[in-house]
Amino acid sequence: MENEIVILANGDFPSHPLPLEILRSGRRIICCDGAVDALVRLGLEPVSIVGDMDSIDSNLAERYRERIFHIGSQETNDLTKAFNHAVNLQPEKIFILGASGKREDHTLGNISLLSLYGKHKEIKVEMVTDSGTLIPVYSTTTFKAAAGSPVSVFSLDHKLRMTSEGLMYPIKGVKFDSWWKATLNISVSEQFTLKFRKGRVIVFIGHK
């Protein structure tokens, strides 16, 4: 776990056992500035606090002043600032928690950013919410998932063509011209495979 990092964003604080277990696992935690208060109330501490510091409590800002990385630029959001900071620490894997909820526009924006974050091929990236895990992929990939797990597939490339193995409703020849086109599927075994040559795909696997 020394080579894995958790980024805690300022969306809904995790309540499902899986993201809470990740948060409490001893992995290094990087906080977006507005998430620090909830983390500290859980009895945990960040190794770094990253963002424009417009949402952090002044007492916590003073308490953790040596761990603050103030990035005022508005060209990126705080989640991306935290992600770039995490990449500089050279982890093997980054878990993103607290990136959904509160505002739908923030949630959609954060999920779409996965397609950029996953391009660091040397680093695995997963966004874990209270309902499931979102994973960015760019070519044929096999996923582990308990039989009966909810699965949805989203493509940011509307011309992409894909086939699947191990899903209740096979994906074949789907035109990804709308986000709902490959949603609400189910894994029928302990793994499933999505086959495609190249594209920007985000896969949702629901918690059982």
Residue pairs with C-beta under 8 A, 6 or more apart in sequence:
1 25
1 26
1 27
3 90
3 91
3 92
3 93
4 27
4 28
4 91
4 92
4 93
4 94
4 95
5 27
5 28
5 29
5 30
5 86
5 89
5 91
5 93
5 94
5 95
6 22
6 23
6 25
6 27
6 28
6 29
6 30
6 94
6 95
6 96
6 97
7 29
7 30
7 31
7 32
7 79
7 82
7 83
7 86
7 94
7 95
7 96
7 97
8 23
8 29
8 30
8 31
8 32
8 35
8 39
8 46
8 97
8 98
9 32
9 35
9 78
9 79
9 82
9 96
9 97
9 98
9 99
9 110
10 32
10 33
10 34
10 35
10 55
10 78
10 98
10 102
11 98
11 99
11 100
11 101
11 102
11 106
11 107
11 110
12 98
12 100
12 101
12 102
12 130
13 35
13 38
13 98
14 20
14 23
14 97
14 98
14 128
14 129
14 130
15 130
16 129
16 130
16 131
16 207
18 128
18 207
19 97
19 128
19 129
19 130
22 95
22 97
22 128
23 29
23 39
23 42
23 44
23 97
24 42
24 44
27 95
28 47
28 89
28 91
29 39
29 44
29 45
29 46
29 47
30 46
30 47
30 48
30 49
30 50
30 82
30 85
30 86
31 39
31 46
31 48
31 49
31 50
31 82
32 49
32 50
32 51
32 55
32 78
32 79
32 81
32 82
32 98
33 49
33 50
33 51
33 52
33 53
33 54
33 55
33 56
33 78
34 51
34 55
34 56
34 78
35 98
36 46
36 49
36 56
36 57
36 60
36 64
37 56
37 57
37 60
38 98
39 45
39 46
40 60
45 64
46 64
46 67
47 67
48 67
48 68
48 69
48 82
48 85
49 56
49 64
49 67
49 68
49 69
50 68
50 69
50 71
50 78
50 81
50 82
50 85
51 70
51 71
51 78
51 81
51 82
52 70
52 71
52 72
52 73
52 74
52 78
52 81
53 61
53 68
53 70
53 72
61 68
69 81
69 85
71 81
73 81
76 84
77 109
77 110
77 113
79 96
79 99
79 110
79 113
80 113
80 116
83 94
83 96
83 113
83 117
86 94
87 94
87 120
87 123
91 123
92 122
92 123
92 124
93 123
93 124
93 125
93 126
94 117
94 123
94 124
94 125
94 126
95 126
95 127
95 128
96 110
96 114
96 117
96 125
96 126
96 127
96 128
97 127
97 128
97 129
99 107
99 110
99 111
99 127
99 129
100 107
100 110
100 111
100 127
100 129
100 130
101 107
101 129
110 127
111 127
111 134
111 202
112 156
112 202
114 125
114 127
114 134
114 135
114 136
114 202
115 136
115 156
115 200
115 202
117 125
117 136
118 125
118 135
118 136
118 137
118 138
119 138
125 135
125 136
126 133
126 134
126 135
127 133
127 134
127 135
128 134
130 207
131 206
131 207
132 150
132 204
132 205
132 206
132 207
133 204
133 205
133 207
134 202
134 203
134 204
135 143
135 202
135 203
135 205
136 200
136 201
136 202
136 203
137 194
137 201
137 202
137 203
138 198
138 199
138 200
138 201
139 196
139 197
139 198
139 199
140 193
140 194
140 195
140 196
140 197
141 193
141 194
141 203
142 191
142 192
142 193
143 187
143 191
143 192
143 193
143 194
143 203
143 205
144 190
144 191
145 151
145 187
145 190
145 191
145 192
145 205
146 187
146 190
146 208
147 187
147 188
147 189
147 190
148 186
148 187
148 188
148 208
149 186
149 187
149 205
149 206
149 207
149 208
150 184
150 185
150 186
150 204
150 205
150 206
151 167
151 185
151 186
151 187
151 192
151 203
151 204
151 205
151 206
152 182
152 183
152 184
152 185
152 203
152 204
153 162
153 164
153 171
153 182
153 183
153 185
153 194
153 201
153 202
153 203
153 204
154 176
154 179
154 182
154 183
154 201
154 202
154 203
154 204
155 162
155 176
155 182
155 199
155 200
155 201
155 202
156 199
156 200
156 201
156 202
157 176
157 199
157 200
157 201
158 175
158 176
158 177
159 176
160 176
160 196
160 199
160 201
161 173
161 174
161 196
162 171
162 174
162 176
162 182
162 194
162 195
162 196
162 199
162 201
163 170
163 171
163 172
163 173
163 194
163 195
163 196
164 170
164 171
164 172
164 185
164 192
164 193
164 194
164 195
165 192
165 193
165 195
166 187
166 188
166 189
166 191
166 192
166 193
167 185
167 186
167 187
167 188
167 192
168 185
168 186
168 187
168 188
169 185
169 186
171 182
171 185
171 194
174 181
174 182
175 181
176 182
187 205
194 201
194 203
